[in-house]
């Protein structure tokens, strides 16, 4: 029976992933293993499930019919597992989460590690990347993303926090260059800018009743890493536009000073997103609740 289920799972993954190689990546197996598993399934059923060519594969009529039945059967199995899991007091199993590198390391990981510490049956696997992952393709249970929610009907999302931005610099730099009192004063300052692939991120400031005001300050220093920008600001190289959660400790210690305090800082929404499913596993629900409760504490300006 287990071999039959393995064949069905590999077949469904191959259909939904668009190929054997992608299915192998999602299942943590080699392409040849997936191919052999599906070949054994076809031999047992006595039908061909895929039209195969050197460049593509597509379902046969029998394959399409079998796929529809398999999806319904697997959905029932998942619903049964979720129902059993929801009756347990403890979340368990492997929780796969993806998050932006610095934000994930500084803010997300500590909360999830506390969750793992509290539940001995829970496993945590985190991937840190500033490039948004495909949750379904890459097999993640949960993603943490900053900014607008993606437009994807296969995903669900929840806003859990807001990241306020601030302009700051080292006191020694401000003593030397002067403290800007208005946005116009930024033009005469040395600025440290976040950028990637020849594209600079604008500094944005909310405007009552209108679109955000965007500034593109001139800069001789550009990094694609927020921690490097923070270090450069602490070293006295200029002004930086950074999230409050990243600079709060430096401000408290006197290494950085906020400027333009009368100007409200832009707030980026932080969302949790997860694949849409009839039943949410308890481990995912526990992670969502923990992050929703814990992340706002890091966002305090």
Buried (B, 14 or more C-beta within 10 A) or exposed (E): EEEEEBBBBBBBBBBBBEBBEBBBBBBEBEBEBBBBBBEBBBEEBEBEBBEEEEEEBEBBEBBEEBBEEBBEEBEEEBEEEBEEBEEEEEBBBEBBBBBBBBBBBBBBBEBBEEBBEEBEEBEBEBBBEBEEBEBBEBBBBBBBBBEEBBEBEEBBBEEBBBBBBBBBBBEEBBEEBEBBEEBEBBEEBBBBBBBEEEEBBBBBBBEEEEEEBEBEBEBEBBBEEBBBBBBBBBEBBBBBBBBBBBBBEBBEEEBBBBBBEEBEBBBBBBBBBBBEBEBBBBBBBBBBEBBBEBBEEBBEB
